[in-house]
Structures are given as structure tokens and as C-alpha cells.
Amino acid sequence: MLISQFAEHTGVPATTLRFYESAGLVPAGRTDSGYRVYGDRDVDRVAFIQAAKHVGLPLGEIRELLAVWEHDPCAEVRAQLRPKMAARLDEAATRTAELAAFTDTLRHALAQLDDLPDRAEPCDAGCGFLAPQPRTQVVDPPFAAPGAAITVPADPPIACSLDAADHGERVHRWQQVLVDVVREPGPADVRLRLPIDRVGALAELAAAEQHCCPFYEFDLHLRGTEVILDVGAPAAAAEMVRALFGDGTSAPPAR
């Protein structure tokens, strides 16, 4: 199959297949004319990659697993895969505990808000719900001793859960969507203007970015035949913002 046929057959965009090839995940054959060609075994390889990504494995670990998948028995693949999936399960449980703690914080803030008396004066520090509160949550092992309380920071950490290979893929996808983008001043750290037919791709990327880097804030505005993307982030994340969206004086960097 040529790459267009392979992309249609697997449901994986051709741009992603090219990235997989450059990352050493799905090497493609070549015709005499230089066109990429794929076979049935490549269909299985892509299905394995997609399944591994679906359970949260980073591309670096997937690359290691593919070497086992290519040459070793299925039992060995299972033996290699199980501890990686167990680690992801622990991480998901930790995030669930943090989300539960944040839910408790919101309930507490809402209760404080409902208890505030009606005041004719402007709102000030007396509005207790505005003050950031550390969040605590009682959790069970393996995260803490039984009945222990952990403190969750009031603000999301300036960190991203993507590994280097996944981050490279994410940057590549942003660069494709943001080609020929127009930067303009706005209320956010970054404001970009694009054709409206890219709104779906922008929304998908913004949602994926917030999933792994929750400190970002994205707003999409439709304006006639254009879509406006506003990107906000804490000052400590300025370097990460520049890596994805440019330095504020030029279009996003091409790589």
C-alpha cells in the first residue's frame, strides 16, 4: 500500500506515519520512484503503537516494546508490557486522588461563597473564597499510609507529562496546524489568527495539551472566516510557550 492507502486503511494520518518513520517506529519501504510502501505486518505494527498510546505509554517505551514485538514471542511482549501498564495505572490513580482533592476544594469554596453575607462594599480579602487554600485528601496505600492526608498544590505544576519523543510529535502537529499563522496583540500571552477550517484541529490539540500540561489556558474565538486562538500560561512556563507558539515577535518556530 502507498502511504495514502495505508493511512486510510489504518486510520492514522499520513503526517503521523511520516513522523513515526522519522522516529524509528514504522520504517517504510520504497518503490523505485521513491514512494513509501507498507505491507500487512506494518498494519499490525501501527495497531500495536496505537493500542500502546491508548493506554498512555510514551513513544520511547513503545519503541523499546516494538523491538521485542518484532523478534520475540508474544509471551515476552506481555512480560515487558505488564509492568509498564501497571505503572500507568498507579499514575492514573494518583491523578484521580488529586482530582478528588480539587473537587473537595471547589465544594468548600462554593460553600464559603454561599455563606458570605450580602455586602454593599466592593469585594476584598474578606471574601474568603478568593484566597487560595491548600487542598488535602485522605488516600490509601500505595500513595500514603492509611488515613494519612496529602496536600495538593492550589495551582497546577509547571510540568508536562509527555516524554521527549511524544513532545516532538506534539510540536510537529502544532507546527502543521499553525503554518502561515498571523500573530496579533490580545489579552492573552499569545493570540494567533488562522483560517476557520482549522478550528477542529486547534480544538483537538488544545484539549490534548491541557490533558498533559494543565497549566495552559486556551480560548477559541470564531470571527467570520477566521478563528482566533488565545493561549495563556503562568510566567514560569514562558519557555514552553515560546517552544510551541514562538517568541511573541514572530510566527511559531519551524523545525
Beta strands, then each sheet from edge to edge (+ up, - down):
strand 1: 29-30
strand 2: 36-37
strand 3: 135-138
strand 4: 149-152
strand 5: 182-183
strand 6: 190-195
strand 7: 217-223
strand 8: 226-232
sheet 1: 1+ 2-
sheet 2: 3+ 4-
sheet 3: 5+ 6- 8+ 7-
end
